[in-house]
């Protein structure tokens, strides 16, 4: 185990993306913050954070919460 110190942060994120992340955290039975940490650490190392089964669940959650954003949209988002 690696000892860490967590801090509270005010993170602004697109509404439907947050819904998908919360649903995925619930599905994986983990806190949202730990899910985001895991995703980030994997991506920083150029590794895929999810198995095929988890990716299928993400697709289901995206459909449920009407998340249509893609990676291409990441740098083109404009708030209402």
Phi and psi in degrees as GROMACS dihedral restraints (atoms count N, CA, C in turn):
[ dihedral_restraints ]
;  ai    aj    ak    al  type     phi  dphi    fc
    3     4     5     6     1  -110.9    20    10
    4     5     6     7     1   125.7    20    10
    6     7     8     9     1   -80.0    20    10
    7     8     9    10     1   133.8    20    10
    9    10    11    12     1  -134.7    20    10
   10    11    12    13     1   169.1    20    10
   12    13    14    15     1  -122.3    20    10
   13    14    15    16     1   121.6    20    10
   15    16    17    18     1   -95.8    20    10
   16    17    18    19     1   148.8    20    10
   18    19    20    21     1  -126.6    20    10
   19    20    21    22     1   151.1    20    10
   21    22    23    24     1   -82.0    20    10
   22    23    24    25     1   138.0    20    10
   24    25    26    27     1  -137.6    20    10
   25    26    27    28     1   154.6    20    10
   27    28    29    30     1   -99.3    20    10
   28    29    30    31     1    96.5    20    10
   30    31    32    33     1  -100.8    20    10
   31    32    33    34     1   125.5    20    10
   33    34    35    36     1   -97.8    20    10
   34    35    36    37     1   132.2    20    10
   36    37    38    39     1  -148.8    20    10
   37    38    39    40     1   150.3    20    10
   39    40    41    42     1   -58.0    20    10
   40    41    42    43     1   138.2    20    10
   42    43    44    45     1   -55.6    20    10
   43    44    45    46     1   -52.0    20    10
   45    46    47    48     1   -71.7    20    10
   46    47    48    49     1   -31.7    20    10
   48    49    50    51     1   -62.6    20    10
   49    50    51    52     1   -42.3    20    10
   51    52    53    54     1   -63.0    20    10
   52    53    54    55     1   -40.3    20    10
   54    55    56    57     1   -61.4    20    10
   55    56    57    58     1   -42.1    20    10
   57    58    59    60     1   -65.0    20    10
   58    59    60    61     1   -44.5    20    10
   60    61    62    63     1   -62.0    20    10
   61    62    63    64     1   -42.8    20    10
   63    64    65    66     1   -63.7    20    10
   64    65    66    67     1   -42.7    20    10
   66    67    68    69     1   -62.6    20    10
   67    68    69    70     1   -40.1    20    10
   69    70    71    72     1   -67.3    20    10
   70    71    72    73     1   -41.9    20    10
   72    73    74    75     1   -60.2    20    10
   73    74    75    76     1   -42.0    20    10
   75    76    77    78     1   -63.0    20    10
   76    77    78    79     1   -45.9    20    10
   78    79    80    81     1   -58.9    20    10
   79    80    81    82     1   -40.5    20    10
   81    82    83    84     1   -86.3    20    10
   82    83    84    85     1    -1.3    20    10
   84    85    86    87     1    57.4    20    10
   85    86    87    88     1    52.1    20    10
   87    88    89    90     1  -143.5    20    10
   88    89    90    91     1   156.1    20    10
   90    91    92    93     1   -65.6    20    10
   91    92    93    94     1   150.2    20    10
   93    94    95    96     1   -57.0    20    10
   94    95    96    97     1   -43.4    20    10
   96    97    98    99     1   -60.0    20    10
   97    98    99   100     1   -40.4    20    10
   99   100   101   102     1   -67.7    20    10
  100   101   102   103     1   -35.3    20    10
  102   103   104   105     1   -62.5    20    10
  103   104   105   106     1   -47.4    20    10
  105   106   107   108     1   -63.2    20    10
  106   107   108   109     1   -40.8    20    10
  108   109   110   111     1   -58.7    20    10
  109   110   111   112     1   -47.4    20    10
  111   112   113   114     1   -62.8    20    10
  112   113   114   115     1   -45.0    20    10
  114   115   116   117     1   -58.7    20    10
  115   116   117   118     1   -48.2    20    10
  117   118   119   120     1   -62.9    20    10
  118   119   120   121     1   -46.7    20    10
  120   121   122   123     1   -62.5    20    10
  121   122   123   124     1   -39.8    20    10
  123   124   125   126     1   -63.3    20    10
  124   125   126   127     1   -48.1    20    10
  126   127   128   129     1   -64.6    20    10
  127   128   129   130     1   -38.0    20    10
  129   130   131   132     1   -59.8    20    10
  130   131   132   133     1   -27.1    20    10
  132   133   134   135     1   -98.1    20    10
  133   134   135   136     1     6.7    20    10
  135   136   137   138     1    72.3    20    10
  136   137   138   139     1    23.6    20    10
  138   139   140   141     1  -106.2    20    10
  139   140   141   142     1   149.4    20    10
  141   142   143   144     1   -75.6    20    10
  142   143   144   145     1   128.9    20    10
  144   145   146   147     1   -81.3    20    10
  145   146   147   148     1   -12.1    20    10
  147   148   149   150     1  -128.8    20    10
  148   149   150   151     1   148.4    20    10
  150   151   152   153     1   -78.4    20    10
  151   152   153   154     1   169.3    20    10
  153   154   155   156     1   -58.9    20    10
  154   155   156   157     1   -40.3    20    10
  156   157   158   159     1   -63.1    20    10
  157   158   159   160     1   -43.1    20    10
  159   160   161   162     1   -67.7    20    10
  160   161   162   163     1   -37.8    20    10
  162   163   164   165     1   -62.3    20    10
  163   164   165   166     1   -36.5    20    10
  165   166   167   168     1   -63.7    20    10
  166   167   168   169     1   -41.7    20    10
  168   169   170   171     1   -63.9    20    10
  169   170   171   172     1   -40.0    20    10
  171   172   173   174     1   -61.1    20    10
  172   173   174   175     1   -42.9    20    10
  174   175   176   177     1   -60.1    20    10
  175   176   177   178     1   -40.5    20    10
  177   178   179   180     1   -63.4    20    10
  178   179   180   181     1   -45.5    20    10
  180   181   182   183     1   -64.4    20    10
  181   182   183   184     1   -38.4    20    10
  183   184   185   186     1   -61.0    20    10
  184   185   186   187     1   -39.5    20    10
  186   187   188   189     1   -67.6    20    10
  187   188   189   190     1   -43.7    20    10
  189   190   191   192     1   -61.5    20    10
  190   191   192   193     1   -43.4    20    10
  192   193   194   195     1   -98.7    20    10
  193   194   195   196     1    12.5    20    10
  195   196   197   198     1    54.8    20    10
  196   197   198   199     1    43.5    20    10
  198   199   200   201     1   -89.1    20    10
  199   200   201   202     1   111.9    20    10
  201   202   203   204     1  -110.5    20    10
  202   203   204   205     1    -3.7    20    10
  204   205   206   207     1   -65.4    20    10
  205   206   207   208     1   148.1    20    10
  207   208   209   210     1  -126.9    20    10
  208   209   210   211     1   174.6    20    10
  210   211   212   213     1   -59.1    20    10
  211   212   213   214     1   -33.2    20    10
  213   214   215   216     1   -61.4    20    10
  214   215   216   217     1   -28.4    20    10
  216   217   218   219     1   -77.8    20    10
  217   218   219   220     1   -14.9    20    10
  219   220   221   222     1   -51.7    20    10
  220   221   222   223     1   -38.4    20    10
  222   223   224   225     1  -104.9    20    10
  223   224   225   226     1    14.5    20    10
  225   226   227   228     1  -123.9    20    10
  226   227   228   229     1    15.4    20    10
  228   229   230   231     1   -79.6    20    10
  229   230   231   232     1   136.3    20    10
  231   232   233   234     1  -129.8    20    10
  232   233   234   235     1   131.4    20    10
  234   235   236   237     1   -76.7    20    10
  235   236   237   238     1   150.7    20    10
